[in-house]
Amino acid sequence: MKNINMTHKELIDQVSANLFKQSGKLESRRSWLVMRNYLELLDTEQLKSMLKDHG
């Protein structure tokens, strides 16, 4: 699994990229920042789980 060796920031980048791929567009800079702030609060295992579930 690719995401095992990713840093916390890399996981946040990947999860946010996946979420925007699913939504089809960047809603706004503000929503993007709110989502990124939320992802920053999650731990590494939670982020990996999100990638696994949505990957």
BELZICOR-V408553 format. One record per residue. N is the residue number from 0. PSI is psi in degrees with one decimal (NA if undefined). Layout:
N;PSI
N;PSI
This chain:
0;126.1
1;-37.2
2;-1.7
3;-38.6
4;8.8
5;147.0
6;167.9
7;-44.6
8;-40.8
9;-38.6
10;-43.1
11;-44.8
12;-44.9
13;-43.8
14;-44.9
15;-38.6
16;-42.8
17;-41.5
18;-41.0
19;-30.2
20;-41.6
21;-37.8
22;-20.0
23;-12.3
24;160.1
25;114.1
26;-53.1
27;161.7
28;-38.9
29;-45.9
30;-36.4
31;-44.7
32;-39.4
33;-45.0
34;-43.5
35;-41.2
36;-40.3
37;-46.3
38;-32.7
39;-27.9
40;-19.3
41;153.2
42;171.6
43;-41.4
44;-37.6
45;-41.2
46;-44.0
47;-39.7
48;-40.6
49;-40.7
50;-40.7
51;-44.5
52;-35.0
53;-3.1
54;NA
